[in-house]
Amino acid sequence: MADNQNENSTPAEASNAPAPEAKAETAPASEAPAPASQAPASTPATQTAAPSDDSGNHRGGGHGGGRGRGRGRGQRQAPPKPMTEDGKELTEKVVFINRCATATKGGRRFSFSALMVSGDKEGRVGVGFGKAQEVSECIRKGSDDAKRSLVRIKIVDGTIPHEVQAEHGGGVVLLKPACPGTGIIAGGGVRAVCEAVGITDVLGKSLGSNNHSNVVKATLKALSQLRTREEVLASRGKKVKESL
């Protein structure tokens, strides 16, 4: 009988043994909703963070956005044109820009020089030279130097009154008058000087060195030697009516 009771009790104990496991299994079931309750708490954080990102993306565009937009920034104005002392506008031409490199302990250091021609296209022209560490600065210096050295040139009906030849250093320039409609038959520094002074018809030829500075200065020297018919007759003691 005792054996039977033991046999009968063992199935009961076996059937009652899984009960704690069932409680253990049911316990996670009660804990499972906890992450679900935490998930909605994190979603508003992501939703609130999104508008801040969008507002940052509109910084470069949109109404009044951008660092340089919507702040009352005006349009860039062109630099003032060079003028003479009597208020006439000057025409500036860059003939040549030279770059010079100096080798130093820290590396190569560059400097620039500019040869400038300025004129009012009404008989006045000047040549200037400027040197600086940057191109814009050397052009400004050359322009100021050219404005300070304006000279008066004799022009008759858009051309020169007579043939002339002059030289400066190794540069030799020959200029001849031309009929209306010919244009400026010249190049390089000769053309720049003739256009700035206001000559429309001329024949020019460089016979010497190709150095830009020498050619420009020889052209200016040749133009400064020009004399009108009245000046030649006055030097001879004659009048215009007597020469006809």
C-alpha positions in Angstrom: 0.0 0.0 0.0 2.8 2.4 0.8 4.3 1.7 -2.6 1.0 2.4 -4.2 0.7 5.7 -2.3 4.2 6.6 -3.3 3.4 5.8 -6.9 0.2 7.8 -6.7 1.9 10.7 -5.1 4.7 11.0 -7.7 2.4 11.7 -10.6 0.7 14.4 -8.4 4.0 16.0 -7.7 5.0 15.7 -11.3 1.7 17.4 -12.3 2.2 20.1 -9.7 5.9 20.7 -10.5 5.3 22.7 -13.7 3.2 25.2 -11.8 6.2 27.5 -10.8 7.4 27.4 -14.4 4.0 28.6 -15.5 4.3 31.5 -13.1 7.8 32.1 -14.4 6.4 32.1 -17.9 3.5 34.4 -17.0 5.9 36.8 -15.3 7.6 37.9 -18.6 4.1 38.3 -20.1 3.5 41.0 -17.5 6.9 42.6 -18.1 6.5 42.5 -22.0 4.2 45.6 -22.2 6.9 47.7 -20.5 9.0 48.2 -23.6 5.8 49.0 -25.5 5.1 51.8 -22.9 8.7 53.1 -23.3 8.5 53.2 -27.1 6.0 56.0 -27.3 8.1 58.0 -24.9 11.0 57.9 -27.4 8.9 58.7 -30.5 8.0 62.3 -29.4 11.8 63.0 -29.0 12.4 62.0 -32.6 9.4 64.0 -33.8 10.5 67.1 -31.9 14.0 66.8 -33.2 12.8 66.6 -36.8 11.5 70.3 -37.0 14.9 71.5 -35.7 16.7 69.7 -38.5 14.3 71.1 -41.1 14.7 74.6 -39.7 18.5 74.2 -40.1 18.1 73.0 -43.7 16.2 76.2 -44.6 19.1 78.3 -43.5 20.5 78.5 -47.0 17.2 79.0 -48.8 13.6 80.1 -48.3 12.3 83.5 -47.3 15.2 85.6 -46.0 17.4 82.6 -45.5 21.2 82.4 -46.2 24.0 84.2 -44.7 24.3 86.6 -47.5 20.6 86.9 -48.4 17.9 89.0 -46.9 20.1 91.3 -44.9 19.8 94.4 -47.0 23.0 93.7 -49.0 23.2 96.1 -52.0 24.5 95.4 -55.4 28.1 95.8 -56.2 28.9 99.1 -57.9 31.6 99.5 -60.6 34.7 101.3 -59.6 34.7 105.0 -60.6 36.2 105.7 -64.0 39.5 107.7 -64.0 39.1 111.4 -64.8 41.4 114.2 -65.7 41.7 117.4 -63.6 39.3 119.2 -66.0 36.7 116.4 -65.7 37.4 114.4 -68.9 37.2 110.6 -68.8 40.4 108.7 -69.4 40.8 105.5 -71.3 43.3 103.1 -69.7 45.0 100.2 -71.5 47.3 97.5 -70.0 50.2 97.0 -72.5 52.1 94.4 -70.6 52.2 92.7 -67.1 55.5 91.1 -66.1 55.9 88.6 -63.2 59.2 88.5 -61.3 60.1 85.6 -59.0 62.7 85.9 -56.2 64.0 82.8 -54.5 64.2 83.1 -50.8 64.8 80.7 -47.9 61.0 80.1 -47.4 60.3 79.7 -51.1 59.7 81.7 -54.2 58.3 85.2 -53.8 56.4 86.8 -56.7 56.1 90.5 -57.7 54.3 92.0 -60.6 54.9 95.1 -62.8 52.4 96.7 -65.2 53.0 99.0 -68.2 49.9 101.3 -68.6 48.8 103.8 -71.2 46.1 106.5 -70.4 44.5 109.0 -72.7 41.4 111.1 -73.2 41.1 110.3 -77.0 41.3 114.1 -77.6 45.0 114.6 -78.0 46.4 113.8 -74.6 48.2 110.6 -73.6 50.6 109.4 -70.9 52.6 106.3 -70.1 53.0 104.8 -66.6 54.7 102.0 -64.8 53.7 100.3 -61.5 55.2 97.5 -59.5 53.6 95.7 -56.5 53.1 92.3 -54.9 49.7 91.9 -56.5 48.4 92.5 -60.0 45.6 94.9 -59.1 47.9 97.1 -57.0 50.5 97.3 -59.7 47.8 98.3 -62.3 46.6 101.0 -60.0 50.1 102.4 -59.5 50.7 102.3 -63.2 47.4 104.1 -63.9 48.3 106.9 -61.4 51.7 107.3 -62.9 50.2 107.6 -66.4 47.7 110.2 -65.3 50.5 112.3 -63.9 52.5 112.3 -67.2 49.9 113.3 -69.7 51.3 115.2 -72.8 49.5 117.0 -75.6 49.8 115.5 -79.1 49.1 117.3 -82.5 46.3 115.5 -84.4 44.8 116.6 -87.7 41.5 115.0 -88.9 42.1 111.8 -87.0 45.6 111.2 -88.2 49.1 112.6 -87.8 50.2 115.7 -89.8 53.3 114.2 -91.3 55.7 111.1 -91.2 57.9 110.8 -88.1 60.4 108.3 -86.7 61.8 108.1 -83.2 63.8 105.7 -81.1 64.1 105.0 -77.4 66.8 102.6 -76.2 66.6 99.7 -78.6 63.1 100.5 -79.8 62.6 102.3 -83.2 59.1 103.3 -84.4 58.0 104.7 -87.7 54.6 106.4 -88.1 53.0 107.6 -91.3 49.7 109.5 -91.9 46.8 107.6 -93.5 43.6 108.6 -95.3 40.2 108.3 -93.5 38.9 104.7 -93.2 42.4 103.1 -93.0 42.3 102.5 -89.3 45.2 101.9 -87.0 47.6 99.6 -88.9 49.9 98.8 -85.9 50.1 96.4 -83.1 51.3 96.0 -79.5 52.3 99.2 -77.7 52.0 101.3 -80.8 48.3 100.6 -81.2 47.6 101.1 -77.5 49.2 104.6 -77.6 47.4 105.6 -80.8 44.0 104.5 -79.5 44.5 106.3 -76.2 45.5 109.6 -77.8 42.5 109.6 -80.3 44.2 108.7 -83.6 41.9 106.7 -85.9 44.0 106.4 -89.1 47.7 105.8 -89.1 50.4 103.4 -90.4 52.9 102.2 -87.8 55.9 99.9 -87.9 58.3 98.9 -85.2 61.8 98.7 -86.6 63.9 97.9 -83.5 63.6 96.0 -80.3 60.4 94.2 -79.3 60.7 95.3 -75.7 57.3 96.7 -74.7 58.6 99.6 -72.6 61.0 100.8 -75.3 58.3 100.5 -78.1 55.7 102.5 -76.1 58.2 105.2 -75.1 59.5 105.4 -78.7 55.9 105.8 -80.0 55.3 108.6 -77.4 58.5 110.3 -78.4 57.6 110.2 -82.1 54.1 111.6 -81.4 55.6 114.4 -79.3 57.8 115.5 -82.3 54.7 116.2 -84.5 54.1 119.8 -85.7 51.2 121.2 -87.5 51.4 123.2 -90.8 50.9 126.5 -89.0 53.7 125.8 -86.5 56.1 125.0 -89.4 55.2 128.2 -91.3 55.5 130.3 -88.1 59.0 128.9 -87.5 59.9 130.1 -91.0 58.4 133.5 -90.6 55.6 133.0 -93.1 51.9 133.1 -93.0 49.4 130.5 -94.2 48.1 132.7 -97.1 51.7 133.2 -98.3 52.3 129.5 -98.6 49.2 128.9 -100.8 
